[in-house]
Amino acid sequence: MLNEFGGDPPMTPDEMEEHEISHVAEKLARQLEREHGAQAAVKLLAYAMDTIQPGLYQPSDAERERFMQDPKVQRPEDLSGKIDFDLSEVYSEKQRKWACAQDDPKFDEMCSGPMKKTK
């Protein structure tokens, strides 16, 4: 039985919170995709993340140039920047377990570093 449904052991509060967040994010992503199309949904989510955490989305030089020429002409496929995540932050045991299971040195800090407090 899955621990999500009261299995043994049951989910910890951090795992429950992470589980809820993933469900809400998936629901939001599907809604945006239905209403705006896949490419526009990605662009909307990138811009939303940057609104919440300024500087998270880094537009490419080409994207910035197109915007400066005519901001009204932007199309969903014009998204060509990068999202700068700090992969060293871990907020739950579920994230830590996932990071430890990865076969890539860039996840070592997540696997062994200190657990961050949720904001």
ROMARGU-329029 format. One record per residue (C-alpha): x, y, z; residue number from 0; residue in one letter. Coordinates in nm, 4 decimals, decimal comma. Each point is the difference from the previous one (the first is absolute). Layout:
# ROMARGU-329029
PT; X; Y; Z; firo; mido
PT; X; Y; Z; NUM; A;
...
END
This chain:
# ROMARGU-329029
PT; X; Y; Z; firo; mido
PT; 0,0000; 0,0000; 0,0000; 0; M;
PT; 0,1310; 0,3460; -0,0850; 1; L;
PT; 0,0915; 0,2062; 0,3041; 2; N;
PT; -0,2067; 0,2814; -0,1581; 3; E;
PT; -0,3099; -0,2000; 0,0934; 4; F;
PT; 0,1027; -0,0808; 0,3553; 5; G;
PT; 0,2432; -0,2789; -0,0817; 6; G;
PT; 0,2863; -0,1036; 0,2197; 7; D;
PT; 0,1735; 0,2301; 0,0714; 8; P;
PT; -0,2448; 0,2882; -0,0564; 9; P;
PT; 0,1210; 0,3169; -0,1736; 10; M;
PT; 0,1799; 0,2535; 0,2152; 11; T;
PT; -0,1408; 0,3561; 0,0169; 12; P;
PT; 0,2751; 0,1141; -0,2423; 13; D;
PT; -0,0887; -0,2785; -0,2431; 14; E;
PT; -0,3709; 0,0866; 0,0255; 15; M;
PT; 0,0760; 0,3661; -0,0731; 16; E;
PT; 0,2206; -0,0919; -0,2967; 17; E;
PT; -0,2695; -0,2365; -0,1276; 18; H;
PT; -0,2661; 0,2724; 0,0208; 19; E;
PT; 0,2252; 0,2521; -0,1757; 20; I;
PT; 0,0662; -0,2441; -0,2851; 21; S;
PT; -0,3736; -0,0601; -0,0475; 22; H;
PT; -0,0787; 0,3733; -0,0074; 23; V;
PT; 0,2878; 0,0660; -0,2415; 24; A;
PT; -0,1136; -0,2771; -0,2328; 25; E;
PT; -0,3591; 0,1282; 0,0044; 26; K;
PT; 0,1170; 0,3558; -0,0751; 27; L;
PT; 0,2301; -0,1152; -0,2807; 28; A;
PT; -0,2778; -0,2053; -0,1659; 29; R;
PT; -0,2427; 0,2928; 0,0245; 30; Q;
PT; 0,2513; 0,2407; -0,1566; 31; L;
PT; 0,0765; -0,2523; -0,2737; 32; E;
PT; -0,3711; -0,0446; -0,0810; 33; R;
PT; -0,0704; 0,3734; -0,0055; 34; E;
PT; 0,3150; 0,1282; -0,1722; 35; H;
PT; 0,1821; -0,2926; -0,1627; 36; G;
PT; 0,3159; -0,1766; 0,1142; 37; A;
PT; 0,2572; 0,2591; -0,1111; 38; Q;
PT; -0,1933; 0,2929; 0,1476; 39; A;
PT; -0,0547; -0,1941; 0,3243; 40; A;
PT; 0,3761; -0,0458; 0,0412; 41; V;
PT; 0,0562; 0,3706; -0,0641; 42; K;
PT; -0,2730; 0,0970; 0,2481; 43; L;
PT; 0,1489; -0,2252; 0,2690; 44; L;
PT; 0,3526; 0,1348; -0,0580; 45; A;
PT; -0,1220; 0,3589; 0,0287; 46; Y;
PT; -0,2119; -0,0855; 0,3056; 47; A;
PT; 0,3043; -0,1528; 0,1723; 48; M;
PT; 0,2006; 0,3119; -0,0771; 49; D;
PT; -0,2781; 0,2162; 0,1444; 50; T;
PT; 0,0083; -0,2007; 0,3232; 51; I;
PT; 0,3800; -0,0154; 0,0132; 52; Q;
PT; 0,1444; 0,2853; -0,2112; 53; P;
PT; 0,3072; -0,0979; -0,1983; 54; G;
PT; -0,0952; -0,3678; -0,0180; 55; L;
PT; -0,0735; 0,0197; -0,3737; 56; Y;
PT; 0,2890; 0,1254; -0,2113; 57; Q;
PT; -0,1147; 0,0933; -0,3536; 58; P;
PT; 0,2470; -0,0718; -0,2781; 59; S;
PT; 0,1624; 0,2906; -0,1848; 60; D;
PT; -0,2159; -0,0797; -0,3056; 61; A;
PT; -0,3205; -0,0014; 0,2066; 62; E;
PT; 0,0949; 0,3269; 0,1711; 63; R;
PT; 0,0801; 0,1601; -0,3383; 64; E;
PT; -0,3327; -0,1107; -0,1524; 65; R;
PT; -0,1834; 0,1407; 0,3023; 66; F;
PT; 0,1820; 0,3331; -0,0223; 67; M;
PT; -0,0887; 0,0307; -0,3703; 68; Q;
PT; -0,3726; -0,0636; 0,0497; 69; D;
PT; -0,1360; -0,1391; 0,3291; 70; P;
PT; -0,3467; -0,0576; -0,1516; 71; K;
PT; 0,1219; -0,2491; -0,2601; 72; V;
PT; 0,1221; -0,2618; 0,2482; 73; Q;
PT; -0,1112; -0,3539; -0,0837; 74; R;
PT; 0,0001; -0,3037; 0,2320; 75; P;
PT; 0,2931; -0,1537; -0,1856; 76; E;
PT; 0,2094; 0,3137; 0,0678; 77; D;
PT; 0,0905; -0,1368; 0,3442; 78; L;
PT; 0,3688; -0,0843; -0,0319; 79; S;
PT; 0,1562; 0,0928; 0,3335; 80; G;
PT; 0,0928; -0,2124; 0,2971; 81; K;
PT; -0,1433; -0,0567; 0,3457; 82; I;
PT; 0,2665; 0,0229; 0,2686; 83; D;
PT; -0,0866; -0,2418; 0,2823; 84; F;
PT; 0,2187; -0,0468; 0,3039; 85; D;
PT; 0,0311; -0,3785; -0,0003; 86; L;
PT; 0,1656; 0,0011; 0,3403; 87; S;
PT; -0,3209; 0,0777; 0,1926; 88; E;
PT; -0,2041; -0,2840; 0,1457; 89; V;
PT; -0,3242; 0,0619; 0,1878; 90; Y;
PT; -0,1269; -0,3554; 0,0585; 91; S;
PT; 0,1181; -0,3558; 0,0482; 92; E;
PT; -0,1715; -0,0881; -0,3275; 93; K;
PT; 0,2207; 0,2518; -0,1853; 94; Q;
PT; 0,3079; -0,1322; 0,1792; 95; R;
PT; -0,0826; -0,3625; -0,0910; 96; K;
PT; -0,0535; 0,1010; -0,3621; 97; W;
PT; 0,3326; 0,1892; -0,0098; 98; A;
PT; 0,1892; -0,2918; 0,1545; 99; C;
PT; -0,1450; -0,2343; -0,2636; 100; A;
PT; 0,1392; 0,2142; -0,2857; 101; Q;
PT; 0,3187; -0,1093; -0,1705; 102; D;
PT; 0,1388; 0,3489; -0,0509; 103; D;
PT; 0,2512; 0,1903; 0,2187; 104; P;
PT; -0,2032; 0,3216; -0,0271; 105; K;
PT; -0,2541; -0,1534; 0,2409; 106; F;
PT; 0,2579; -0,0902; 0,2686; 107; D;
PT; -0,0648; 0,3198; 0,1979; 108; E;
PT; -0,3736; -0,0719; 0,0084; 109; M;
PT; 0,0690; -0,3529; 0,1169; 110; C;
PT; 0,2369; 0,0914; 0,2832; 111; S;
PT; -0,0533; 0,3708; 0,0741; 112; G;
PT; -0,2130; 0,1487; 0,2771; 113; P;
PT; -0,3805; -0,0066; -0,0215; 114; M;
PT; -0,1440; 0,3478; -0,0632; 115; K;
PT; -0,3002; 0,1354; 0,1883; 116; K;
PT; -0,3123; 0,0523; -0,2110; 117; T;
PT; -0,0743; 0,3630; -0,0670; 118; K;
END
